[in-house]
């Protein structure tokens, strides 16, 4: 299994520029954000005024006067207290409801942005990715963004404002002692929380890495379950998965112990601070400098400060965890494709469909050149086949034509237009392919065929089914067109999947067709049926055929023979057989194998 494409070093500091990247998503709903802030302010005003009502209520009840008018006052104050408490909760709920739309839209926008960006990345990225780890990174990242936006805006900022307001009230009404205890406590709590949280962030990242690794291992194994069964390696796969789970368990244990240390430290600071505040208030009540109502007010304010402060510690921890979670998400967005999409370039304009490969050189690795100075043309309406040994660069030519990669030297043009200078989407729209290994979506046969042109009508899909000779096969299925093909089309045979691929390409109606060893994995009967379909759909189209079985390309207008990345000869089937050519040797070798197989079948 390939290593994670985006490993995160546990010592790497948090990238705080993430907040700048999130800012545009906050400003999309400016009106909602403004209203949410108004309700936030209203909720905070109500919460700060609550302790004063408690003080007045207690002092009134503590009065020795039996006057009935005075007795009515505490009940009015209690009613006011209940109203303010209800208002505080309702204002908070309205605030969350208003801002919920902002966070949900941000998650949608960013999730879509990442999804589209991944599809725009080049083939090299996707060959090295781990699907399981990638999906977990996206899932954790989008959830982390929701938490980050919500709590940063409505918890950290407002809590700090509330702390300043309470300190000012205490200083104004009761002197510097109470205010100083609060200030020192808050500073101690914040500094400890920041240091401890920064220290344990490494364990959060280790958990994420272990989680992504185990998820990738499981998905990779399940996607290749047939191979696991063929080689009887269930226990081997289970042991490898358990090794990853063991790393996850160890990382989780470290994370849990570090959280225990953080919570214990925070709880100690809060306990010492609250005890100091209450002791000082009790002393002043005993000295007659404060009333019982003042004692209750101090207690209420102290709880009101330290409860959100304790929550602030939780929020800060979660924000650090969220930032660690979304680092890979933004790393994905920072990935650059090596093959430009050229959205600002003109569309490919096809009049005839002539394809030209001119002086093409290409290598995947610096020290191993795959294609060496290849040049040939496919004239409009021609069928040109490319043959050669495995590894000679045949399929690489297809990847270059689709611009999955750009050549290191040379150019590919269609009707005189360099494909590197046109819009990539228009290029791929003009080319249809029947690949060697057809991978289908876990959907119905009908929708897999419609994928060739999603806007096609049912009637057009049915026409493509008829042209691909799929009608009898589909009719034999219990659910007909609605039959689900399974993940990657595993419920269908190789020949059936190839027919679906042909129907999909027919529906696309491209002027240029590519067949990349489309029959190499089929039996002779299926191959002949597929070949007949291919011949029918390629009439009048420019066709490039990558062939392994030479019997499938004897009708080609031109055959290009590759050897060690170079063109060693080219011509028609009859021309190449008429000379002492490499193609003739390949042909005779394959014919000998075919004859031998037929003899063995007759004996059997």
Residue, then its C-alpha position, 0 to 999 in steps of 0.5 A: x500500500x502506498x504511503x499517505x500523500x499528505x503526512x502531517x508531522x506532529x511537531x508542525x505548528x498550526x497554520x493560522x492562515x486557515x482563518x483567512x481562507x475561511x473568511x469569505x465563507x462568513x461574508x456570503x450571508x452578511x445579513x444573517x451574521x449581523x442578526x446573529x451578532x445582535x442576538x448574541x449581544x442581547x443574550x450577553x446583556x441578559x446574562x450579565x444582568x442576572x446576578x444583579x437581580x439575584x442580589x436584589x432578590x436576596x437583599x429584599x428577602x433578607x429585609x426584616x420589614x413585614x410590609x406587604x408591599x415590600x414582600x411583592x418586590x422579591x416575587x417581581x424580581x424572581x419573575x424578572x430573573x426567570x424572564x431574563x433567563x428564558x430570554x438568554x436561552x432563546x436569544x442563544x437559540x435564535x443566534x445558533x439558528x441564524x448562523x447555522x445556515x452560514x456554517x452549513x453553506x460553508x461546509x457545502x461550498x468547501x466540500x464541493x470545492x475539494x471534490x471538484x479540485x480532486x477531479x481536476x488533479x492529474x493522474x499521477x496524484x490519483x495513482x498515489x492517493x489512498x482513497x480511505x485516508x483521503x475520504x476521512x481527511x475530507x470528512x473530518x476537515x468539513x466537520x472541523x470547519x463547521x466547529x471552527x466557524x461556529x465556536x470561534x465566532x460565538x464562544x471565544x470572542x463573546x466570552x472574552x468580552x464577558x470577562x472584561x465586562x464582569x471584571x469592570x463591574x466587580x472593580x467598580x462595585x467592590x474594589x480591586x481585590x475581586x477584579x484582581x483575582x479574576x484577572x489573575x485566574x483568567x490569565x493563568x487559565x488561558x496560558x495553561x490551556x494554550x501551552x497544554x493544548x499546544x503540547x497535546x496537539x501532536x497526539x491529536x495528529x497521531x490519532x488522525x494519522x493512525x485513523x486514516x492509515x487503518x481506514x485506507x488499509x481496510x478499504x484497500x483490502x475490501x476493494x481487492x477482496x477477490x485477490x485476498x481470496x485467491x491467495x488465501x490471505x485473510x489472516x495476513x490482511x487481518x494482521x496488517x489491519x490489526x497492526x494499524x489498529x494497534x497504532x491507533x489504540x496507542x495514539x488514542x491512549x496517549x491522547x486520552x492521558x494528555x487530555x486528563x492532564x489538561x482537564x486536571x490543570x484547568x480544574x485546579x485553577x478554577x477550584x483555587x480561583x472560585x475558593x479565593x473569591x468566595x472566601x474573600x466575599x464571606x470575609x467581607x460579609x462577616x466584616x459587615x462591608x457586604x450584604x448577603x445579596x453581594x455574596x450571592x452576586x459574587x458567587x453568581x458572577x464567579x460561576x458565570x465567568x468560570x463556566x464559560x471559561x471552562x468551556x472556552x478551554x474545551x473550545x480552544x482544545x477542539x479548535x486546535x483539534x479542528x485545525x489539525x483535522x482541516x490541515x490535510x483538507x487545505x493541503x489538498x486544495x494547495x495541490x497543483x496539477x502538472x497538466x494545466x486545465x486551460x479553462x481560459x483557452x479556446x475550445x478544440x474545433x474539429x472539422x476533419x479529425x486528423x490526429x498527429x503525434x510529432x516528435x513525442x518523448x516522455x518518461x514517468x521516471x527521470x532515468x527511464x524514458x518510455x517514449x522516444x521521438x515518436x511521430x505518426x499521423x492518423x488521417x481523418x476517418x482512418x483506423x490506425x493500430x499501435x502494437x508492440x511488446x508490453x511496456x513499449x509505450x502503447x497505452x502511454x500514447x492514449x494517456x498523452x492524447x487525453x492529456x493525463x500527462x504532457x509529453x516532455x518534448x514534442x506535440x500532439x495536435x488535432x486538426x492542426x490544434x496543439x492539444x496543450x493549447x486548448x480547453x481540456x474539457x473540450x479535448x476530452x469531449x471530442x474523444x471516446x474510449x473503450x478501455x482495456x479494463x472497464x470500471x463501472x459505477x455501482x448503479x444500474x446498467x441504464x445509468x452506467x450507459x447514460x454516463x457517456x452523455x448524462x443529458x441523453x434521453x431514454x430513447x437515445x440510451x436505448x439506441x446505443x444499447x441496440x448498436x452495442x448489441x446489448x439488447x438480448x443480454x439486458x432482456x435476460x436479466x430479471x431487472x432488465x435495465x434496472x439491474x445494479x452492476x455492483x461496485x466497479x461492475x463486478x457483477x458483470x463479466x468482462x465481455x458484458x462490461x465491454x459491451x456497456x463501455x461500447x454503448x457508453x461511447x456510442x452515446x457520447x458520439x465523439x469524432x475520435x475513438x480510442x480502443x485500448x486493448x479492448x478485447x485482450x481479456x475476452x474469450x474468442x467468442x466474446x472477442x468476435x462479438x465485441x469486434x463486430x460492434x467496434x467495427x460498426x461504431x468506428x465507421x466514419x470515425x478517426x480511430x486509434x487502436x491499441x492492440x495485443x491480439x493482432x487478429x483484431x487489427x488486420x483491417x487497420x489502415x495503418x499499423x504502427x509497431x513499437x519497440x523499446x519506446x520507438x517506432x520500428x516499422x509501420x504499414x498495413x497488415x499485408x505490407x508488413x507481412x510481405x517483408x521480414x518485419x517484427x510485426x510478421x514475427x509477432x503475427x506468426x508467433x500468435x498464429x502458432x499459439x492459436x493453432x496449438x490451442x485449437x488442437x488442444x481443444x479438439x483433443x479435449 
